[in-house]
Amino acid sequence: MESVVGYARTFFTGGEYNQEPLRDFHTEVLRFHKTIEDLAHYLESGTSLQGITPERLLQGPLSDAMTHAGQLAMLRRLAGAPVPPENFIYADIQPDNLGPHQPAPVRPWNRYGEWPDEE
């Protein structure tokens, strides 16, 4: 997903995005969050897009990243390590917290209003 978000950033900065292999997963996670922070900065500052519309940015690389998030959630569930369900209407989402340290889910997303049992 880092390469998809990095590609989205190029529509603000120009050039191409070439991802270099990193030495470990932790370093890759840090790079991913830094890339998200950079993209958020360009969006917040009103930097002009180069060559596409905001709609194409959303329908292209940003939608692709959201699709990958869903695929990862599905793979985690298949591997026996599901992501806890979350009602994102009530989630503790802070636009300035784009790093790897995110708050825990605060409200379940199921018809019973409770967290599923651990397996």
PyMOL commands that set and color helices and strands:
alter all, ss='L'
color gray80, all
select helices_A, chain A and resi 2-13+25-45+54-78
alter helices_A, ss='H'
color red, helices_A
deselect
rebuild
show_as cartoon
